[in-house]
Amino acid sequence: MYTSGTEGIQKDFNISSDIVVLLGLTTNLFGLAIGSVILSSLSEVYGRRLVYLVSVTLFALMILPVALAKNIEAVLICRFFAGFFGGAWIASAPGSVTDVTDDEYRALALSCWSLGTMNGPVLGMLSFTMKFNSVSDESTAGPIIGGFVYQYLGWRWINWVVLICSGVSFVLMFFVKETYAPALLRQRARKRQQETGDQRWCIFWNLYVGVVYAVLFLCFVAYPIVFEQLRGWTPGIAGLAYCGIGTGTAVAVSIEPLIRRIIQRHPKDPVTGRPPPEAAVFAVCVGSLMIPIAEFWFAWTARPPVHWICPILAGLPFGFGNGLVFIYATNYLAGSYTVYAASSLSGNSIIRYGLAGVLPLAGNKMYDTLGPEWAGTMLALIEVVLIPIPFIFYKYGHKIRMRSPMIMKGIR
């Protein structure tokens, strides 16, 4: 929602540079990256519920000074700390899902959870009931809500809406029980801390997911340029352009039963008697093909006189591909690391949110210099180059996992 109100922030604080205002997005994502690493580790020492309750309280307290800010410095600093405390949900929430689901239905559970984090453009109001997702103001409230809130109430009210969501989440968290056994943790905490360096084997996996996520966040810069500047739409109506991405993500979630059947048809792991975690990577492979196709489509239909429905429809395969990558990349790490899922996902998060925090800063300059056609083409080509990564993990992931002492202990 923050990017929907950047124009108002510029006017209120007399800021001429678009990049300075976008730093509010960057600092928030950097906070998410750092917080996800630290808080996910704490959740595996002191329990997830305690970390959730403390984090959502401090997150809400950090939103308040943003809404009342008198200068841009206050906005940037407080959004960093809001992101830091919001990081508890980025890595720990999938861990909570893993705690209470078995392997067969993990992807379905993560799909339902991902509605809040990935499908915010269409289902933003669902965040009021998605207690694990209310701390990411860019993804859960969504550009549609943010556009209309800014248009009719001003940018400060965007923060009040986020604060209201946080209050609802705080109340809902009291009904959530602890899912990670503290006794098990106390026995393994020291060993886990010594073994987290084991995540080096998946650096290429994290890099791929990070680039995909960064391009998704770049849409928060690209869509206003295409639909407001080039097509002259108002902020509220321009926010509706995200419906294509949201619908595509919803489709990715809805076909989980079909994907589950395909996963179950893979050869069983002789050790566990279940399909190996790599079985879920085939969905990531499909998503890796859909995303660059959608990028090319969007890039070369962005300008008038091409009808406005064409770039919006490009959001369908883009959202579908992103949904598959996010859900099943998370499922792959959770299935590989099992009880250490939160720690493994924190490493993924720091790369993902680090890249997502930097790339949008270059978005305006890149689109001004190259135009939407070649800017989009460049991003699509980068993702084409990275396509082999999920296919390599699909074929050779089992051998990579067998070299991991942390994963092997989780299996035992």
N, C-alpha and C positions, 0 to 999 in steps of 0.2 A: 504493500500500500504506500510505502514511503515515496516511491518514484512518481506516484500520481500527484503528489503535492509539491514537487520540487520547484515548479514555477512560482507558487505562492511563497515558498521560503526565500527564493531569490528576491522577490519584490519586498517582502517584509524586512529583510536584512541588507538590502541594497547590494546584492552580490551580482557581479557581471559575468562571472565564469560558471559555465555549466558543470565543469569538472569539480569545482569546490563543493557544489551542492551534492553531487553524486558521491562525494566522499562519505556522506551519511550512510549510503548503501554499503560502501567498502568497509568502513569501520564496523558496521553491524555484522558483516559476514566474517571479518577477521575475528571478532569476538566469538561468533558461533564456532569457528574452527578451533580456537584455543580452548573455549569452554567445553566443547564436546570431548576433548582429550582428557582434561582434568576431571570434569564432573562424572564422566562415564567410569573412570577409575574409582572415584569416591563411591559411586553407586554399587560397585562390586566389593566394597569394603564395609560400608555402613548401611547398605540396603538401598534399593531404588526408591522406595516410597519417601523416605526422609529427604533424599536429595531432590526429588520432585517438588515436595512441599516447600522446602527452603528456596529452591531456585525460582519457582513461579512467584513467590512473594517478592524476592529481590528483583526479578524481571519487571514486575508491575511497578515497583518503586522507582526503577530506572526510566520507565516510560513517562512518569509524571513530570519530571523536569524537562523532558523533550516537548511536551504539550505546552509548558509554561515558559519555554526558553526565550531569552532576550537577545541571544546572538547565536551565530552558527557554531561557535566553539562548544557551547553547551550541548547543542544537538549532536555533534560528532562524538564527544566524549561519552555522553549518556547512552547513545545508541551502541557504542562499543560494549559497554558494560551490560546493556540489555541483551545484546547478542551473546555475551559470555555466559550469562545465567540461562539464557534460552538454549544454550548448547547441551544442557542436560537431556533434552528431548531428542536431539539429533542422533546421538549414538545409543543412548540408554533405552529409548522407546522400542527400537527393534529388538534390543536385548530382552525387554519385558515381554514382547510378543513371543520371542523364542522360548522364554521360560515356561509359557503356558500352552504351547502348541506342539504337536508332534511333527515329524518330518513331512508327512504326506500333506498336511493342511497348512504348513508354514507359509507358503506362497499366498494362499487365500487370505490368511490373517494379515500378512504384510500388505496385500493389495487393499484391504479395507482400511488399514492404517494410512496407506499412501494417499487415500482420497484427500486427506487434509493437507499433506505436504506437496503433492503434485497437482491436484485438481482444483486448487484455490480459485483460478480464474472463473470457473463456473459454479463451484460448490462452496464458495467462500463462507456462506452463512453456516455451513455444516461445522465450521470450527467452533461454534458455541457448544457443540456436543462432543467434539473430538478432543478430549482432555489431554491427549498426548501431543497435540499439534498446535495449540493456541499461541505458542511463543514465537513463531516465525511470522512476523507481520507482513513480509512480502508474499508468502505463499498461502497462508491460511485465510487472510481477509480478501486478498485478490485485487487485481487492477480494476475489475468491474465496480466493486464496492468503493475502492479508493477514488476512482474517477468521479463518481457521483457525489461522494462525501465532500471531496475537494471543490467540486463545481458549485455545490449548494451551501456548504457549511464552512469551507476553508480548510487549510492544511492542518491546523491544530486539532480539528475534530477527528482527523484520521487517527491521531494518537489516543484520543478519548475512546474511540471504538475499540482499538487494540486493548486499552486498559479494561474496558468492560468485559471483553473476551477473557482476559487474564483473571478477572474476578470470578467469572463463572467457572473457569478451569480450576481455580483454587478450591472452590466449594466441591466440585466433582471429585477432586483428588482425595478428599476425605473418605470417599466410598471405595477407593482402590486399595486392595490389600497388597502386602509385600509379596513379591514373586521370586525373589532370589534369596535362598536360604543362608542366613548369616553364619550359621555354624559351619557350613561347607566353605564359605568364604574365608573365615578365620583360619581354617586349616590350609587353604591354598593361596592366600593373598600374597605372601612373600614370594612363593614360587612364581606366581603370575607376574609380579613386578619384574622378576629377573628374566622372564621369558617373553615380554612384550616386544623385544627386538626381533623376534621371530617373524614379524610382519613384513620384513624386507622382501620376502619372496613374492609378495603381491603388489610391488611398487608399480608395475606396468598396468595391473588391473585398476589400481587406484587412480593412476594417471588418466586412463581411458574414461572412467566414470567422472573424474574431475572435469575433463574437457567437455563432455556431454552436458554436465550440470552448468558449467560456465556459459556455454552457448544458450542454454535455457534462460539464464539470468540476463543475458544480453538482449533477449526479447523485450525485457522491460525498458530497454533503451531504443531498440529498433522499431517496435510497434508504434510508439508515439510519433517517431519521425515519419513513418510511412503513412499512418492514418490521420494524424493531426496536421503535420506540416505539408505533406504532399497531397493529401486528399481533403484537408480543411475540415475535419470532423472535430466536434467538441470533445473535451476529455472524457465525459461520461459515455458518449456514444462510441468513442475510440476504444474504451475499455471493453465493449462488447465484442471487439475483434478477437479477443482471447477465447471466445467460445469454441473456435475451431480446435485450439490446443486442448481445452478442457474436455471437449467431446472425445477427442482421440484418446486421451488418458483414461476416460471412463470406459471406453471400449476395451482398452488393455486390461482394466480391472475386471470387466464383466466376462471375459473369455477365460478367466482363471481355471474353471472346471475343465475346459478343453485342453489347456496347457498341462494341467495336472495329469490328465489321462496319457498325454504324450510322454511326460516325465516317467510315469509308472511303467511304460513299455520299454524303457531303457534296461539294459542288462543289470542285474542286481550286483551290488558290491558283496564279494564273498565274506568280508569281515562283518558287515552290519546286516546283511540280508535285505537291504533296501537300495533303491537307486542311488548312485553316488551323487554328491553335490553338483558335479559337472553336468548332470542331466538337465538342471535348470538353466545352464548357460546357453542352451540352444535358443531360448527366448531372447537372451541378450544379443545373440548373433542376428536374429531377425530384426530386432530394434536397431542394431548398428547399420543395417542396410536402409531402413526406412528413414532415419534421421537426415542423412545427406540428400536423399531424394527430395524430401520436403524442403530442405534448405535451398536447393536449386529452384524448385517450384516457386517458393516465396520470393526469392531474389528477382526472378525474371517476370513476375506478374505484379510487382509492388507498385509501379507507377501507373497513373492514368495515361492513356485512355483504357487500359485493361480494366475490366469490371471489378469492383471491390470484392465480389464474392470469391474471386480466384485466389488472392493471397490468404483470405480467411480459410478457404478449403485446404490450403497447404498446411494449415495448422493441424488437420486431422492426422495425416501420417507422422507429423512432427510430434504431436502429443502422444500418439500411439507408440512410436518408437521410444520416446523418453520414458513413458510409463513402463514398457517392458524392461528397459535398461535399469531403471531405478528399482523396480520391484524385485527382479530376478538377480541383479547384481548384489543387492542386499541379502536376498535369500541364499545366494551362493556363499557369501562370507559367513552368514549365520549358521548355515549347514556345515561348513567346514570347521568352524571354531567352537560350535555348540555352547558350552558353559562360558567360554571366553568371548562370546559374540560382541558384547558391548565394547570391550577393549579393541577388538579387531576393527569394528566399525568406526571407532574414534580415529584410527589412523586414516581410514578412508575419508572421514569427514574433514580432517584438517587440509588435505589436498583439494577436496571438492570445494570447500568454502573459501580456501585461499585463492584458487583460480577464479571462482565466481565473484570474489571481491575485487579482483584486479581488472578482469576483462571489460566489465561495463564502463570503467573509467575511460577506456579508449574507444568506446562505442560511438559517441557523437562525432569525434574527430575522424574515425574510420569511415563512417557513413557519409560525412560531409566531403571527405577527400575522394573516396572511391565510388560513392553513390550506392544505393541499395543493391543494384545488380551485382557489382563486383565485390562489394563487402560480403554479401551473402554467399557468393561463389567461393571466396577465399575460405570462409568458415566451413563450407561444405567439403572443400578439398582437404582441409585439415582432418575432418572426420573420416573421409575416405581413406586417408593414409593410416588412420588408427583402426580401421575395420579388422585387420588380421588379429588384433589382440584378443577379442573374445573367442575367435575361432581357434586360436592356439590353446587357450585355456580349456575350451570344450574338448579338444583332442588330447592334450597332454596335462591337464590339470591334476589328474590322479597322481602322476609321477611327481609333480611339484609338491603336492600335499604330503606325500610320503617322506619328503625330506624335512618336514616341519616337526620338531619334537613337541611343540605346543599343541598341534593338532592331534598328534598321535596319543598324547596323554589324555586329551579330551575324549578320544574314542574309547580308551580303556576305562 
